[in-house]
Amino acid sequence: MKKEIDKYGRMVYKFAHSVGRGGDAYIHKTIAGRVIDNKLGLRNYLEAISKKHGLIDPTIKIYETIFFLFFHTPKSLAPALLIESIGKDLSLFSEWDEEYLWTGVDDLQEKFLRKDLERWGFDYDKG
């Protein structure tokens, strides 16, 4: 894989089989009133999952009651498998809402993630 910045300043991922831009975000919040007890443990857990599944350019942001996992999905990874992996031991870190959000993001570079998080009401530096 090769990474390049296009004329608009966006990251482009060039693979032997395809070209991709942007990425995904997995977002999960706790149930009302619960906080994430062990943020470092959750970060280590998500980093291990990122490595296991070969996520490209992962960024993890953890706040009091919600976490964001940004990444570019490898072509060979089925999203359902990643979701199952994340959910497997998530209860070790807090009590979680049954619903989560999986959405696309325009770019995984810090300057773009800062804007996304700010738009959603979060400070990049505090996560």
Backbone atoms as SQL, in Angstrom:
CREATE TABLE atoms (id INTEGER PRIMARY KEY, chain TEXT, resi INTEGER, resn TEXT, atom TEXT, x REAL, y REAL, z REAL);
INSERT INTO atoms VALUES
  (1, 'A', 1, 'MET', 'N', 0.836, -1.173, 0.000),
  (2, 'A', 1, 'MET', 'CA', 0.000, 0.000, 0.000),
  (3, 'A', 1, 'MET', 'C', 0.887, 1.245, 0.000),
  (4, 'A', 2, 'LYS', 'N', 0.418, 2.247, -0.691),
  (5, 'A', 2, 'LYS', 'CA', 1.126, 3.517, -0.781),
  (6, 'A', 2, 'LYS', 'C', 0.145, 4.626, -0.400),
  (7, 'A', 3, 'LYS', 'N', 0.614, 5.605, 0.362),
  (8, 'A', 3, 'LYS', 'CA', -0.224, 6.738, 0.745),
  (9, 'A', 3, 'LYS', 'C', 0.256, 7.983, 0.016),
  (10, 'A', 4, 'GLU', 'N', -0.704, 8.765, -0.455),
  (11, 'A', 4, 'GLU', 'CA', -0.390, 10.036, -1.107),
  (12, 'A', 4, 'GLU', 'C', -1.416, 11.071, -0.681),
  (13, 'A', 5, 'ILE', 'N', -1.029, 12.325, -0.756),
  (14, 'A', 5, 'ILE', 'CA', -1.953, 13.428, -0.505),
  (15, 'A', 5, 'ILE', 'C', -2.393, 13.958, -1.866),
  (16, 'A', 6, 'ASP', 'N', -3.719, 14.059, -2.071),
  (17, 'A', 6, 'ASP', 'CA', -4.205, 14.554, -3.363),
  (18, 'A', 6, 'ASP', 'C', -4.163, 16.085, -3.407),
  (19, 'A', 7, 'LYS', 'N', -4.598, 16.657, -4.513),
  (20, 'A', 7, 'LYS', 'CA', -4.514, 18.113, -4.697),
  (21, 'A', 7, 'LYS', 'C', -5.406, 18.891, -3.728),
  (22, 'A', 8, 'TYR', 'N', -6.338, 18.200, -3.051),
  (23, 'A', 8, 'TYR', 'CA', -7.219, 18.842, -2.072),
  (24, 'A', 8, 'TYR', 'C', -6.714, 18.655, -0.640),
  (25, 'A', 9, 'GLY', 'N', -5.550, 18.028, -0.504),
  (26, 'A', 9, 'GLY', 'CA', -4.976, 17.804, 0.814),
  (27, 'A', 9, 'GLY', 'C', -5.508, 16.574, 1.520),
  (28, 'A', 10, 'ARG', 'N', -6.216, 15.717, 0.807),
  (29, 'A', 10, 'ARG', 'CA', -6.801, 14.506, 1.388),
  (30, 'A', 10, 'ARG', 'C', -5.892, 13.308, 1.144),
  (31, 'A', 11, 'MET', 'N', -5.900, 12.392, 2.108),
  (32, 'A', 11, 'MET', 'CA', -5.104, 11.168, 2.006),
  (33, 'A', 11, 'MET', 'C', -5.749, 10.210, 1.006),
  (34, 'A', 12, 'VAL', 'N', -4.915, 9.641, 0.153),
  (35, 'A', 12, 'VAL', 'CA', -5.356, 8.626, -0.809),
  (36, 'A', 12, 'VAL', 'C', -4.550, 7.361, -0.526),
  (37, 'A', 13, 'TYR', 'N', -5.251, 6.238, -0.397),
  (38, 'A', 13, 'TYR', 'CA', -4.606, 4.947, -0.160),
  (39, 'A', 13, 'TYR', 'C', -4.582, 4.193, -1.482),
  (40, 'A', 14, 'LYS', 'N', -3.384, 3.854, -1.951),
  (41, 'A', 14, 'LYS', 'CA', -3.251, 3.140, -3.223),
  (42, 'A', 14, 'LYS', 'C', -2.779, 1.716, -2.944),
  (43, 'A', 15, 'PHE', 'N', -3.634, 0.776, -3.297),
  (44, 'A', 15, 'PHE', 'CA', -3.339, -0.641, -3.138),
  (45, 'A', 15, 'PHE', 'C', -3.089, -1.236, -4.519),
  (46, 'A', 16, 'ALA', 'N', -2.585, -2.443, -4.574),
  (47, 'A', 16, 'ALA', 'CA', -2.372, -3.124, -5.851),
  (48, 'A', 16, 'ALA', 'C', -3.701, -3.347, -6.566),
  (49, 'A', 17, 'HIS', 'N', -4.769, -3.497, -5.790),
  (50, 'A', 17, 'HIS', 'CA', -6.076, -3.847, -6.354),
  (51, 'A', 17, 'HIS', 'C', -7.058, -2.685, -6.434),
  (52, 'A', 18, 'SER', 'N', -6.776, -1.565, -5.749),
  (53, 'A', 18, 'SER', 'CA', -7.743, -0.470, -5.732),
  (54, 'A', 18, 'SER', 'C', -7.125, 0.799, -5.151),
  (55, 'A', 19, 'VAL', 'N', -7.918, 1.853, -5.178),
  (56, 'A', 19, 'VAL', 'CA', -7.546, 3.129, -4.579),
  (57, 'A', 19, 'VAL', 'C', -8.687, 3.532, -3.660),
  (58, 'A', 20, 'GLY', 'N', -8.352, 4.046, -2.482),
  (59, 'A', 20, 'GLY', 'CA', -9.397, 4.445, -1.543),
  (60, 'A', 20, 'GLY', 'C', -9.084, 5.774, -0.889),
  (61, 'A', 21, 'ARG', 'N', -10.135, 6.416, -0.415),
  (62, 'A', 21, 'ARG', 'CA', -10.016, 7.677, 0.323),
  (63, 'A', 21, 'ARG', 'C', -10.899, 7.589, 1.545),
  (64, 'A', 22, 'GLY', 'N', -10.620, 8.432, 2.514),
  (65, 'A', 22, 'GLY', 'CA', -11.473, 8.500, 3.685),
  (66, 'A', 22, 'GLY', 'C', -11.314, 7.295, 4.583),
  (67, 'A', 23, 'GLY', 'N', -12.313, 7.081, 5.402),
  (68, 'A', 23, 'GLY', 'CA', -12.248, 5.967, 6.329),
  (69, 'A', 23, 'GLY', 'C', -13.572, 5.767, 7.024),
  (70, 'A', 24, 'ASP', 'N', -13.509, 5.051, 8.129),
  (71, 'A', 24, 'ASP', 'CA', -14.701, 4.727, 8.900),
  (72, 'A', 24, 'ASP', 'C', -14.521, 5.174, 10.338),
  (73, 'A', 25, 'ALA', 'N', -15.635, 5.279, 11.038),
  (74, 'A', 25, 'ALA', 'CA', -15.615, 5.564, 12.468),
  (75, 'A', 25, 'ALA', 'C', -16.587, 4.616, 13.146),
  (76, 'A', 26, 'TYR', 'N', -16.111, 3.948, 14.176),
  (77, 'A', 26, 'TYR', 'CA', -16.968, 3.147, 15.050),
  (78, 'A', 26, 'TYR', 'C', -17.106, 3.973, 16.325),
  (79, 'A', 27, 'ILE', 'N', -18.340, 4.283, 16.696),
  (80, 'A', 27, 'ILE', 'CA', -18.613, 5.155, 17.838),
  (81, 'A', 27, 'ILE', 'C', -19.564, 4.423, 18.775),
  (82, 'A', 28, 'HIS', 'N', -19.209, 4.372, 20.058),
  (83, 'A', 28, 'HIS', 'CA', -20.048, 3.661, 21.021),
  (84, 'A', 28, 'HIS', 'C', -20.087, 4.461, 22.318),
  (85, 'A', 29, 'LYS', 'N', -21.291, 4.627, 22.863),
  (86, 'A', 29, 'LYS', 'CA', -21.442, 5.367, 24.115),
  (87, 'A', 29, 'LYS', 'C', -21.914, 4.432, 25.219),
  (88, 'A', 30, 'THR', 'N', -21.702, 4.872, 26.434),
  (89, 'A', 30, 'THR', 'CA', -22.151, 4.093, 27.584),
  (90, 'A', 30, 'THR', 'C', -23.643, 4.331, 27.788),
  (91, 'A', 31, 'ILE', 'N', -24.243, 3.489, 28.630),
  (92, 'A', 31, 'ILE', 'CA', -25.640, 3.754, 28.974),
  (93, 'A', 31, 'ILE', 'C', -25.665, 4.971, 29.887),
  (94, 'A', 32, 'ALA', 'N', -26.808, 5.614, 29.973),
  (95, 'A', 32, 'ALA', 'CA', -26.943, 6.879, 30.704),
  (96, 'A', 32, 'ALA', 'C', -26.348, 6.802, 32.109),
  (97, 'A', 33, 'GLY', 'N', -25.528, 7.791, 32.422),
  (98, 'A', 33, 'GLY', 'CA', -24.973, 7.902, 33.758),
  (99, 'A', 33, 'GLY', 'C', -23.727, 7.079, 34.031),
  (100, 'A', 34, 'ARG', 'N', -23.297, 6.267, 33.103),
  (101, 'A', 34, 'ARG', 'CA', -22.100, 5.429, 33.302),
  (102, 'A', 34, 'ARG', 'C', -20.888, 6.099, 32.669),
  (103, 'A', 35, 'VAL', 'N', -19.756, 5.948, 33.321),
  (104, 'A', 35, 'VAL', 'CA', -18.517, 6.475, 32.755),
  (105, 'A', 35, 'VAL', 'C', -17.617, 5.309, 32.372),
  (106, 'A', 36, 'ILE', 'N', -16.654, 5.589, 31.550),
  (107, 'A', 36, 'ILE', 'CA', -15.673, 4.577, 31.153),
  (108, 'A', 36, 'ILE', 'C', -14.641, 4.523, 32.278),
  (109, 'A', 37, 'ASP', 'N', -14.650, 3.407, 33.009),
  (110, 'A', 37, 'ASP', 'CA', -13.832, 3.274, 34.213),
  (111, 'A', 37, 'ASP', 'C', -12.340, 3.185, 33.924),
  (112, 'A', 38, 'ASN', 'N', -11.968, 2.441, 32.919),
  (113, 'A', 38, 'ASN', 'CA', -10.559, 2.163, 32.652),
  (114, 'A', 38, 'ASN', 'C', -10.228, 2.597, 31.221),
  (115, 'A', 39, 'LYS', 'N', -9.975, 3.874, 31.048),
  (116, 'A', 39, 'LYS', 'CA', -9.710, 4.410, 29.704),
  (117, 'A', 39, 'LYS', 'C', -8.440, 3.828, 29.098),
  (118, 'A', 40, 'LEU', 'N', -7.401, 3.668, 29.907),
  (119, 'A', 40, 'LEU', 'CA', -6.152, 3.104, 29.398),
  (120, 'A', 40, 'LEU', 'C', -6.359, 1.658, 28.956),
  (121, 'A', 41, 'GLY', 'N', -7.095, 0.894, 29.745),
  (122, 'A', 41, 'GLY', 'CA', -7.395, -0.489, 29.377),
  (123, 'A', 41, 'GLY', 'C', -8.196, -0.560, 28.088),
  (124, 'A', 42, 'LEU', 'N', -9.181, 0.331, 27.945),
  (125, 'A', 42, 'LEU', 'CA', -9.987, 0.372, 26.724),
  (126, 'A', 42, 'LEU', 'C', -9.113, 0.744, 25.530),
  (127, 'A', 43, 'ARG', 'N', -8.223, 1.707, 25.717),
  (128, 'A', 43, 'ARG', 'CA', -7.321, 2.105, 24.625),
  (129, 'A', 43, 'ARG', 'C', -6.452, 0.915, 24.193),
  (130, 'A', 44, 'ASN', 'N', -5.884, 0.204, 25.170),
  (131, 'A', 44, 'ASN', 'CA', -5.055, -0.968, 24.863),
  (132, 'A', 44, 'ASN', 'C', -5.864, -2.044, 24.143),
  (133, 'A', 45, 'TYR', 'N', -7.097, -2.247, 24.583),
  (134, 'A', 45, 'TYR', 'CA', -8.005, -3.221, 23.973),
  (135, 'A', 45, 'TYR', 'C', -8.266, -2.861, 22.506),
  (136, 'A', 46, 'LEU', 'N', -8.594, -1.593, 22.257),
  (137, 'A', 46, 'LEU', 'CA', -8.884, -1.151, 20.889),
  (138, 'A', 46, 'LEU', 'C', -7.631, -1.166, 20.013),
  (139, 'A', 47, 'GLU', 'N', -6.479, -0.859, 20.599),
  (140, 'A', 47, 'GLU', 'CA', -5.223, -0.947, 19.839),
  (141, 'A', 47, 'GLU', 'C', -4.930, -2.389, 19.437),
  (142, 'A', 48, 'ALA', 'N', -5.185, -3.331, 20.350),
  (143, 'A', 48, 'ALA', 'CA', -4.963, -4.752, 20.042),
  (144, 'A', 48, 'ALA', 'C', -5.901, -5.220, 18.933),
  (145, 'A', 49, 'ILE', 'N', -7.151, -4.792, 18.976),
  (146, 'A', 49, 'ILE', 'CA', -8.118, -5.154, 17.932),
  (147, 'A', 49, 'ILE', 'C', -7.695, -4.538, 16.599),
  (148, 'A', 50, 'SER', 'N', -7.235, -3.288, 16.639),
  (149, 'A', 50, 'SER', 'CA', -6.775, -2.617, 15.418),
  (150, 'A', 50, 'SER', 'C', -5.633, -3.391, 14.777),
  (151, 'A', 51, 'LYS', 'N', -4.707, -3.824, 15.603),
  (152, 'A', 51, 'LYS', 'CA', -3.551, -4.578, 15.105),
  (153, 'A', 51, 'LYS', 'C', -3.990, -5.951, 14.576),
  (154, 'A', 52, 'LYS', 'N', -4.839, -6.640, 15.335),
  (155, 'A', 52, 'LYS', 'CA', -5.314, -7.978, 14.953),
  (156, 'A', 52, 'LYS', 'C', -5.980, -7.968, 13.576),
  (157, 'A', 53, 'HIS', 'N', -6.781, -6.939, 13.319),
  (158, 'A', 53, 'HIS', 'CA', -7.543, -6.877, 12.069),
  (159, 'A', 53, 'HIS', 'C', -6.852, -6.056, 10.984),
  (160, 'A', 54, 'GLY', 'N', -5.664, -5.540, 11.271),
  (161, 'A', 54, 'GLY', 'CA', -4.909, -4.798, 10.263),
  (162, 'A', 54, 'GLY', 'C', -5.546, -3.488, 9.859),
  (163, 'A', 55, 'LEU', 'N', -6.212, -2.806, 10.811),
  (164, 'A', 55, 'LEU', 'CA', -6.828, -1.521, 10.487),
  (165, 'A', 55, 'LEU', 'C', -5.738, -0.540, 10.062),
  (166, 'A', 56, 'ILE', 'N', -6.045, 0.259, 9.081),
  (167, 'A', 56, 'ILE', 'CA', -5.083, 1.201, 8.519),
  (168, 'A', 56, 'ILE', 'C', -5.300, 2.573, 9.149),
  (169, 'A', 57, 'ASP', 'N', -4.230, 3.173, 9.643),
  (170, 'A', 57, 'ASP', 'CA', -4.247, 4.507, 10.259),
  (171, 'A', 57, 'ASP', 'C', -5.301, 4.663, 11.360),
  (172, 'A', 58, 'PRO', 'N', -5.348, 3.748, 12.330),
  (173, 'A', 58, 'PRO', 'CA', -6.354, 3.890, 13.392),
  (174, 'A', 58, 'PRO', 'C', -6.043, 5.056, 14.330),
  (175, 'A', 59, 'THR', 'N', -7.081, 5.740, 14.758),
  (176, 'A', 59, 'THR', 'CA', -6.996, 6.789, 15.775),
  (177, 'A', 59, 'THR', 'C', -8.084, 6.495, 16.791),
  (178, 'A', 60, 'ILE', 'N', -7.712, 6.482, 18.068),
  (179, 'A', 60, 'ILE', 'CA', -8.652, 6.171, 19.145),
  (180, 'A', 60, 'ILE', 'C', -8.817, 7.416, 20.002),
  (181, 'A', 61, 'LYS', 'N', -10.054, 7.808, 20.240),
  (182, 'A', 61, 'LYS', 'CA', -10.364, 8.938, 21.111),
  (183, 'A', 61, 'LYS', 'C', -11.378, 8.460, 22.144),
  (184, 'A', 62, 'ILE', 'N', -11.021, 8.596, 23.430),
  (185, 'A', 62, 'ILE', 'CA', -11.874, 8.111, 24.509),
  (186, 'A', 62, 'ILE', 'C', -12.211, 9.285, 25.425),
  (187, 'A', 63, 'TYR', 'N', -13.502, 9.481, 25.668),
  (188, 'A', 63, 'TYR', 'CA', -13.992, 10.539, 26.544),
  (189, 'A', 63, 'TYR', 'C', -14.684, 9.884, 27.741),
  (190, 'A', 64, 'GLU', 'N', -15.354, 10.644, 28.574),
  (191, 'A', 64, 'GLU', 'CA', -15.972, 10.097, 29.790),
  (192, 'A', 64, 'GLU', 'C', -17.011, 9.015, 29.506),
  (193, 'A', 65, 'THR', 'N', -17.835, 9.225, 28.477),
  (194, 'A', 65, 'THR', 'CA', -18.960, 8.314, 28.245),
  (195, 'A', 65, 'THR', 'C', -19.056, 7.791, 26.813),
  (196, 'A', 66, 'ILE', 'N', -18.031, 8.025, 26.017),
  (197, 'A', 66, 'ILE', 'CA', -18.099, 7.626, 24.606),
  (198, 'A', 66, 'ILE', 'C', -16.679, 7.428, 24.067),
  (199, 'A', 67, 'PHE', 'N', -16.545, 6.540, 23.081),
  (200, 'A', 67, 'PHE', 'CA', -15.251, 6.437, 22.398),
  (201, 'A', 67, 'PHE', 'C', -15.466, 6.425, 20.894),
  (202, 'A', 68, 'PHE', 'N', -14.426, 6.856, 20.193),
  (203, 'A', 68, 'PHE', 'CA', -14.402, 6.908, 18.740),
  (204, 'A', 68, 'PHE', 'C', -13.199, 6.105, 18.269),
  (205, 'A', 69, 'LEU', 'N', -13.408, 5.220, 17.321),
  (206, 'A', 69, 'LEU', 'CA', -12.313, 4.495, 16.672),
  (207, 'A', 69, 'LEU', 'C', -12.393, 4.834, 15.190),
  (208, 'A', 70, 'PHE', 'N', -11.422, 5.601, 14.716),
  (209, 'A', 70, 'PHE', 'CA', -11.349, 5.996, 13.307),
  (210, 'A', 70, 'PHE', 'C', -10.316, 5.110, 12.622),
  (211, 'A', 71, 'PHE', 'N', -10.577, 4.705, 11.374),
  (212, 'A', 71, 'PHE', 'CA', -9.648, 3.816, 10.670),
  (213, 'A', 71, 'PHE', 'C', -10.041, 3.693, 9.205),
  (214, 'A', 72, 'HIS', 'N', -9.115, 3.190, 8.413),
  (215, 'A', 72, 'HIS', 'CA', -9.406, 2.797, 7.033),
  (216, 'A', 72, 'HIS', 'C', -9.512, 1.277, 7.058),
  (217, 'A', 73, 'THR', 'N', -10.593, 0.755, 6.527),
  (218, 'A', 73, 'THR', 'CA', -10.856, -0.682, 6.579),
  (219, 'A', 73, 'THR', 'C', -10.109, -1.419, 5.478),
  (220, 'A', 74, 'PRO', 'N', -9.342, -2.449, 5.849),
  (221, 'A', 74, 'PRO', 'CA', -8.718, -3.277, 4.808),
  (222, 'A', 74, 'PRO', 'C', -9.803, -3.956, 3.968),
  (223, 'A', 75, 'LYS', 'N', -9.550, -4.097, 2.699),
  (224, 'A', 75, 'LYS', 'CA', -10.520, -4.698, 1.776),
  (225, 'A', 75, 'LYS', 'C', -10.943, -6.100, 2.223),
  (226, 'A', 76, 'SER', 'N', -10.027, -6.826, 2.853),
  (227, 'A', 76, 'SER', 'CA', -10.294, -8.213, 3.239),
  (228, 'A', 76, 'SER', 'C', -11.101, -8.346, 4.530),
  (229, 'A', 77, 'LEU', 'N', -11.368, -7.246, 5.221),
  (230, 'A', 77, 'LEU', 'CA', -12.053, -7.307, 6.511),
  (231, 'A', 77, 'LEU', 'C', -13.548, -7.063, 6.367),
  (232, 'A', 78, 'ALA', 'N', -14.337, -8.002, 6.850),
  (233, 'A', 78, 'ALA', 'CA', -15.788, -7.830, 6.884),
  (234, 'A', 78, 'ALA', 'C', -16.132, -6.976, 8.105),
  (235, 'A', 79, 'PRO', 'N', -16.858, -5.879, 7.925),
  (236, 'A', 79, 'PRO', 'CA', -17.198, -5.023, 9.064),
  (237, 'A', 79, 'PRO', 'C', -17.850, -5.783, 10.225),
  (238, 'A', 80, 'ALA', 'N', -18.681, -6.768, 9.924),
  (239, 'A', 80, 'ALA', 'CA', -19.344, -7.537, 10.986),
  (240, 'A', 80, 'ALA', 'C', -18.328, -8.224, 11.895),
  (241, 'A', 81, 'LEU', 'N', -17.236, -8.689, 11.336),
  (242, 'A', 81, 'LEU', 'CA', -16.191, -9.343, 12.124),
  (243, 'A', 81, 'LEU', 'C', -15.525, -8.343, 13.077),
  (244, 'A', 82, 'LEU', 'N', -15.264, -7.149, 12.605),
  (245, 'A', 82, 'LEU', 'CA', -14.670, -6.117, 13.451),
  (246, 'A', 82, 'LEU', 'C', -15.642, -5.717, 14.561),
  (247, 'A', 83, 'ILE', 'N', -16.894, -5.518, 14.226),
  (248, 'A', 83, 'ILE', 'CA', -17.903, -5.146, 15.217),
  (249, 'A', 83, 'ILE', 'C', -18.012, -6.223, 16.294),
  (250, 'A', 84, 'GLU', 'N', -18.026, -7.471, 15.888),
  (251, 'A', 84, 'GLU', 'CA', -18.087, -8.588, 16.833),
  (252, 'A', 84, 'GLU', 'C', -16.855, -8.587, 17.744),
  (253, 'A', 85, 'SER', 'N', -15.694, -8.356, 17.179),
  (254, 'A', 85, 'SER', 'CA', -14.443, -8.307, 17.949),
  (255, 'A', 85, 'SER', 'C', -14.471, -7.190, 18.989),
  (256, 'A', 86, 'ILE', 'N', -14.913, -6.022, 18.587),
  (257, 'A', 86, 'ILE', 'CA', -14.970, -4.888, 19.513),
  (258, 'A', 86, 'ILE', 'C', -15.936, -5.193, 20.652),
  (259, 'A', 87, 'GLY', 'N', -17.089, -5.726, 20.328),
  (260, 'A', 87, 'GLY', 'CA', -18.113, -5.980, 21.335),
  (261, 'A', 87, 'GLY', 'C', -17.827, -7.124, 22.284),
  (262, 'A', 88, 'LYS', 'N', -16.929, -8.018, 21.898),
  (263, 'A', 88, 'LYS', 'CA', -16.682, -9.242, 22.667),
  (264, 'A', 88, 'LYS', 'C', -16.392, -8.989, 24.149),
  (265, 'A', 89, 'ASP', 'N', -15.442, -8.146, 24.465),
  (266, 'A', 89, 'ASP', 'CA', -15.056, -7.888, 25.857),
  (267, 'A', 89, 'ASP', 'C', -15.238, -6.432, 26.268),
  (268, 'A', 90, 'LEU', 'N', -16.064, -5.710, 25.554),
  (269, 'A', 90, 'LEU', 'CA', -16.272, -4.289, 25.831),
  (270, 'A', 90, 'LEU', 'C', -16.840, -4.061, 27.231),
  (271, 'A', 91, 'SER', 'N', -17.599, -5.011, 27.733),
  (272, 'A', 91, 'SER', 'CA', -18.234, -4.859, 29.049),
  (273, 'A', 91, 'SER', 'C', -17.217, -4.783, 30.190),
  (274, 'A', 92, 'LEU', 'N', -15.966, -5.102, 29.932),
  (275, 'A', 92, 'LEU', 'CA', -14.929, -4.993, 30.963),
  (276, 'A', 92, 'LEU', 'C', -14.652, -3.536, 31.335),
  (277, 'A', 93, 'PHE', 'N', -15.056, -2.600, 30.483),
  (278, 'A', 93, 'PHE', 'CA', -14.674, -1.205, 30.659),
  (279, 'A', 93, 'PHE', 'C', -15.815, -0.286, 31.076),
  (280, 'A', 94, 'SER', 'N', -17.051, -0.714, 30.924),
  (281, 'A', 94, 'SER', 'CA', -18.223, 0.057, 31.344),
  (282, 'A', 94, 'SER', 'C', -19.475, -0.710, 30.930),
  (283, 'A', 95, 'GLU', 'N', -20.625, -0.094, 31.154),
  (284, 'A', 95, 'GLU', 'CA', -21.885, -0.642, 30.647),
  (285, 'A', 95, 'GLU', 'C', -22.243, 0.169, 29.409),
  (286, 'A', 96, 'TRP', 'N', -22.482, -0.534, 28.304),
  (287, 'A', 96, 'TRP', 'CA', -22.610, 0.121, 27.008),
  (288, 'A', 96, 'TRP', 'C', -24.032, 0.090, 26.482),
  (289, 'A', 97, 'ASP', 'N', -24.377, 1.130, 25.763),
  (290, 'A', 97, 'ASP', 'CA', -25.641, 1.176, 25.047),
  (291, 'A', 97, 'ASP', 'C', -25.648, 0.022, 24.050),
  (292, 'A', 98, 'GLU', 'N', -26.809, -0.535, 23.798),
  (293, 'A', 98, 'GLU', 'CA', -26.906, -1.638, 22.836),
  (294, 'A', 98, 'GLU', 'C', -26.591, -1.172, 21.422),
  (295, 'A', 99, 'GLU', 'N', -26.854, 0.088, 21.147),
  (296, 'A', 99, 'GLU', 'CA', -26.629, 0.610, 19.802),
  (297, 'A', 99, 'GLU', 'C', -25.273, 1.308, 19.711),
  (298, 'A', 100, 'TYR', 'N', -24.691, 1.246, 18.546),
  (299, 'A', 100, 'TYR', 'CA', -23.425, 1.914, 18.254),
  (300, 'A', 100, 'TYR', 'C', -23.597, 2.552, 16.883),
  (301, 'A', 101, 'LEU', 'N', -22.622, 3.348, 16.486),
  (302, 'A', 101, 'LEU', 'CA', -22.686, 3.992, 15.173),
  (303, 'A', 101, 'LEU', 'C', -21.441, 3.632, 14.377),
  (304, 'A', 102, 'TRP', 'N', -21.653, 3.239, 13.142),
  (305, 'A', 102, 'TRP', 'CA', -20.565, 3.004, 12.185),
  (306, 'A', 102, 'TRP', 'C', -20.845, 3.965, 11.042),
  (307, 'A', 103, 'THR', 'N', -19.924, 4.867, 10.791),
  (308, 'A', 103, 'THR', 'CA', -20.152, 5.858, 9.748),
  (309, 'A', 103, 'THR', 'C', -18.856, 6.131, 8.995),
  (310, 'A', 104, 'GLY', 'N', -18.970, 6.765, 7.881),
  (311, 'A', 104, 'GLY', 'CA', -17.796, 7.126, 7.100),
  (312, 'A', 104, 'GLY', 'C', -17.288, 8.503, 7.488),
  (313, 'A', 105, 'VAL', 'N', -15.988, 8.719, 7.303),
  (314, 'A', 105, 'VAL', 'CA', -15.381, 10.038, 7.509),
  (315, 'A', 105, 'VAL', 'C', -14.589, 10.390, 6.254),
  (316, 'A', 106, 'ASP', 'N', -14.473, 11.690, 5.997),
  (317, 'A', 106, 'ASP', 'CA', -13.809, 12.156, 4.774),
  (318, 'A', 106, 'ASP', 'C', -12.324, 11.849, 4.733),
  (319, 'A', 107, 'ASP', 'N', -11.652, 11.965, 5.880),
  (320, 'A', 107, 'ASP', 'CA', -10.204, 11.805, 5.902),
  (321, 'A', 107, 'ASP', 'C', -9.767, 11.436, 7.308),
  (322, 'A', 108, 'LEU', 'N', -8.692, 10.663, 7.431),
  (323, 'A', 108, 'LEU', 'CA', -8.199, 10.209, 8.728),
  (324, 'A', 108, 'LEU', 'C', -7.037, 11.045, 9.263),
  (325, 'A', 109, 'GLN', 'N', -6.646, 12.078, 8.544),
  (326, 'A', 109, 'GLN', 'CA', -5.581, 12.945, 9.033),
  (327, 'A', 109, 'GLN', 'C', -6.090, 13.741, 10.236),
  (328, 'A', 110, 'GLU', 'N', -5.190, 14.025, 11.158),
  (329, 'A', 110, 'GLU', 'CA', -5.566, 14.704, 12.400),
  (330, 'A', 110, 'GLU', 'C', -6.369, 15.977, 12.162),
  (331, 'A', 111, 'LYS', 'N', -5.958, 16.800, 11.210),
  (332, 'A', 111, 'LYS', 'CA', -6.651, 18.080, 11.006),
  (333, 'A', 111, 'LYS', 'C', -8.118, 17.871, 10.628),
  (334, 'A', 112, 'PHE', 'N', -8.426, 16.795, 9.928),
  (335, 'A', 112, 'PHE', 'CA', -9.812, 16.523, 9.547),
  (336, 'A', 112, 'PHE', 'C', -10.578, 15.875, 10.698),
  (337, 'A', 113, 'LEU', 'N', -9.917, 14.986, 11.451),
  (338, 'A', 113, 'LEU', 'CA', -10.575, 14.366, 12.605),
  (339, 'A', 113, 'LEU', 'C', -10.887, 15.414, 13.667),
  (340, 'A', 114, 'ARG', 'N', -9.999, 16.389, 13.830),
  (341, 'A', 114, 'ARG', 'CA', -10.261, 17.487, 14.775),
  (342, 'A', 114, 'ARG', 'C', -11.571, 18.188, 14.418),
  (343, 'A', 115, 'LYS', 'N', -11.757, 18.471, 13.141),
  (344, 'A', 115, 'LYS', 'CA', -12.976, 19.156, 12.690),
  (345, 'A', 115, 'LYS', 'C', -14.207, 18.287, 12.911),
  (346, 'A', 116, 'ASP', 'N', -14.096, 16.987, 12.604),
  (347, 'A', 116, 'ASP', 'CA', -15.228, 16.082, 12.813),
  (348, 'A', 116, 'ASP', 'C', -15.617, 16.036, 14.285),
  (349, 'A', 117, 'LEU', 'N', -14.636, 15.842, 15.153),
  (350, 'A', 117, 'LEU', 'CA', -14.925, 15.761, 16.587),
  (351, 'A', 117, 'LEU', 'C', -15.491, 17.076, 17.113),
  (352, 'A', 118, 'GLU', 'N', -14.953, 18.185, 16.662),
  (353, 'A', 118, 'GLU', 'CA', -15.457, 19.489, 17.077),
  (354, 'A', 118, 'GLU', 'C', -16.915, 19.661, 16.655),
  (355, 'A', 119, 'ARG', 'N', -17.223, 19.233, 15.456),
  (356, 'A', 119, 'ARG', 'CA', -18.597, 19.317, 14.948),
  (357, 'A', 119, 'ARG', 'C', -19.547, 18.490, 15.812),
  (358, 'A', 120, 'TRP', 'N', -19.031, 17.380, 16.359),
  (359, 'A', 120, 'TRP', 'CA', -19.842, 16.498, 17.210),
  (360, 'A', 120, 'TRP', 'C', -19.787, 16.894, 18.679),
  (361, 'A', 121, 'GLY', 'N', -19.064, 17.992, 18.995),
  (362, 'A', 121, 'GLY', 'CA', -19.031, 18.499, 20.361),
  (363, 'A', 121, 'GLY', 'C', -17.911, 17.964, 21.233),
  (364, 'A', 122, 'PHE', 'N', -16.827, 17.467, 20.643),
  (365, 'A', 122, 'PHE', 'CA', -15.714, 16.906, 21.408),
  (366, 'A', 122, 'PHE', 'C', -14.406, 17.596, 21.040),
  (367, 'A', 123, 'ASP', 'N', -13.521, 17.687, 22.029),
  (368, 'A', 123, 'ASP', 'CA', -12.198, 18.281, 21.845),
  (369, 'A', 123, 'ASP', 'C', -11.206, 17.165, 21.532),
  (370, 'A', 124, 'TYR', 'N', -10.559, 17.225, 20.394),
  (371, 'A', 124, 'TYR', 'CA', -9.605, 16.196, 19.958),
  (372, 'A', 124, 'TYR', 'C', -8.546, 15.938, 21.026),
  (373, 'A', 125, 'ASP', 'N', -8.036, 16.995, 21.636),
  (374, 'A', 125, 'ASP', 'CA', -6.933, 16.868, 22.590),
  (375, 'A', 125, 'ASP', 'C', -7.343, 16.256, 23.929),
  (376, 'A', 126, 'LYS', 'N', -8.624, 16.185, 24.209),
  (377, 'A', 126, 'LYS', 'CA', -9.078, 15.635, 25.492),
  (378, 'A', 126, 'LYS', 'C', -9.493, 14.178, 25.396),
  (379, 'A', 127, 'GLY', 'N', -9.355, 13.580, 24.231),
  (380, 'A', 127, 'GLY', 'CA', -9.803, 12.199, 24.040),
  (381, 'A', 127, 'GLY', 'C', -8.707, 11.188, 24.027);
